[in-house]
Amino acid sequence: MESSSLPIPKDVRWKRLLGVALFLGLIFVFRKLAPVLICFVIFERAFGWCADQLAARTKIHKKGAIAGILTAFAAAIGLGVFTSVKRMVSLVDLARTDGRAWVDSIAKSGLLEKIRERLGVDSHQLTESAKGYALEAVGYVTATAYVALFVFVGFILAVMYLFEREDIDQWVDGIDAKSVVGTLVRWLSYVADAIAITVRLQVVVAVFNAVFTLPLLLLLGLPNVPLLFLLVLVGGMVPVVGGVFSGGVLCLVAYDAKGFVGVGVFLGVTFVLSKVESYYLSPRLTAQHVKLPGLALVISLLMFETVFGFWGLFLSFPALYVASRIANEWKVEDRAIRDAGGTVSNPRPG
């Protein structure tokens, strides 16, 4: 990273330290805009990919393809609102009115009481923590006003970017890649990539878990199937621990309804879904971009959850992804410096 206005020492490590400090400072200052960035990345990547595919197959200009995709999206949204708004409102109202009482009933499950009696384990702290996570997740889902605002702003920014994408890409290409601005822009692009990968991974996992579990909920005749389905769907959006948590809740509900038979069914379902996520879905999606050992993912998840709480579950993989991309970038730079006959502390000019 070079600068014509800042007196940075020749030592590459000082330049890297400055870049990391500026990068983290930028993220910290604008951290409250993270939901907007997430919505922007989702819309930009989804619409951009669809428009590129349409333009490649029909030879339509990219801006025309974008306009066509947006028109189709608006029509689909209008049709969906017209046909299902009442159902969605009733589901949200159900989560708001009955959600807390339902979570309290789960916390007082007979299975938890048996575990506490036989093992002498105080489950109060465990159940309070589980209730807190569940209610917090439901609260985020049902905070429709804030979600709608983030989605709307992200959507508008994504549309503006897509129509000016070529001009913006040319402007970015004109920035010196080794300058402070060029480095920050490139690292922010890593953040966008991390968001896109994480969202795609968790959406696939959540939908798979919910669709796989729904027939069992109906077959066993468990109560509050819509809330259970919502729990599995939301739980699947939380990396690693979300599926285990929702599976544990399903076991508690199944015990009160069907006894140990229901517990056995959902223990097996939780085990199968966790293995599918760990050994098939997650590796296939993440291996396309970065290779990380499973142990590193788990340790990072625990550390981030300890430091950042609930949000740490979502920050773990993006942070690892961005850090790995920056580390690979530095490895390439170190190799180029050695090939030129210099060292990290005193690289050769050019």
Secondary structure, 3 states (H helix, E strand, C coil): CECCCCCCCCCHHHHHHHHHHHHHHHHHHCHHHHHHHHHHHHHHHHHHHHHHHHHHHHCCCHHHHHHHHHHHHHHHHHHHHHHHHHHHHHHHHHHHHHHHHHHHHHHCCHHHHHHHHHHCCCCHHHHHHHHHHHHHHHHHHHCHHHHHHHHHHHHHHHHHHHHCHHHHHHHHHCCCCCEHHHHHHHHHHHHHHHHHHHHHHHHHHHHHHHHHHHHHHHHHCCCCHHHHHHHHHHHHCCCCHHHHHHHHHHHHHHHHHHCHHHHHHHHHHHHHHHHHHHHHHHHHHHCCCCCCCHHHHHHHHHHHHHHHHHHHHHHHHHHHHHHHHHHHHHHHHHHHHHHCCCCCCCCCCC
